[in-house]
């Protein structure tokens, strides 16, 4: 199976539906963003980086969402 990379204005852009239906359930199930990205790439459904997933989680948190609470390691930051 050969994949063709699109460039320029025709490049594939991620929409919220891709995150909602593919990434969010994996994060809620306990996957780390790196594991979720690897699983989606292995399945061939979505090619995404773990950094994009982290950005999605930060945007969700800023919008009042609670998806960030499903991350594996949510340590408290120390105030100095």
C-alpha positions as a printed Julia matrix, in Angstrom:
80×3 Matrix{Float64}:
   0.0    0.0    0.0
   1.55   3.26  -1.1
   0.53   6.53   0.45
   0.74   9.78  -1.46
   1.69  12.9    0.48
  -0.25  16.0   -0.4
   1.41  19.38  -0.21
   0.31  22.99  -0.25
  -3.29  24.06   0.09
  -4.57  20.56  -0.56
  -2.85  19.14   2.5
  -4.97  17.09   4.89
  -6.08  19.04   7.93
  -7.29  17.51  11.15
 -10.8   18.37  12.18
 -12.38  18.1   15.61
 -14.39  15.07  14.49
 -11.19  13.05  13.93
 -10.06  13.77  17.47
 -13.48  13.22  19.0
 -14.17   9.86  17.4
 -10.66   8.4   17.17
  -8.32   9.96  19.72
 -10.56  10.84  22.67
 -11.73   7.25  23.31
  -8.13   6.02  23.37
  -7.07   8.71  25.86
 -10.11   7.95  28.02
  -9.23   4.25  27.91
  -5.84   4.98  29.46
  -3.55   5.26  26.46
  -0.78   7.84  26.54
  -0.7   10.28  23.59
   2.31   8.42  22.18
   0.55   5.07  22.42
  -2.63   6.49  20.88
  -0.68   7.94  17.94
   1.13   4.64  17.4
  -2.09   2.62  17.56
  -3.88   4.86  15.06
  -0.89   4.68  12.71
  -0.76   0.88  13.04
  -4.48   0.6   12.26
  -4.01   2.93   9.31
  -6.96   5.1   10.33
  -5.15   8.34  11.2
  -1.55   9.47  11.01
  -0.97  11.97  13.8
   1.88  12.9   16.13
   1.74  12.66  19.9
   2.47  16.4   20.05
  -0.74  17.14  18.15
  -2.64  15.04  20.66
  -1.08  16.99  23.54
  -2.13  20.26  21.85
  -5.66  18.91  21.5
  -5.7   18.04  25.21
  -4.5   21.55  26.14
  -7.18  23.16  23.98
  -9.8   20.9   25.53
  -8.62  21.86  29.01
  -8.73  25.58  28.16
 -12.28  25.15  26.89
 -13.33  23.6   30.2
 -13.06  19.95  29.17
 -11.89  17.18  31.46
 -10.07  14.98  28.97
  -6.68  15.96  30.42
  -7.61  14.17  33.65
  -7.39  10.86  31.77
  -3.64  11.26  31.19
  -1.53   8.65  32.9
   0.87  10.94  34.73
  -0.84  14.04  36.02
   1.56  15.19  38.69
   1.09  18.47  40.51
   3.61  21.16  39.67
   5.67  22.56  42.5
   5.48  26.28  43.1
   8.83  27.85  43.77
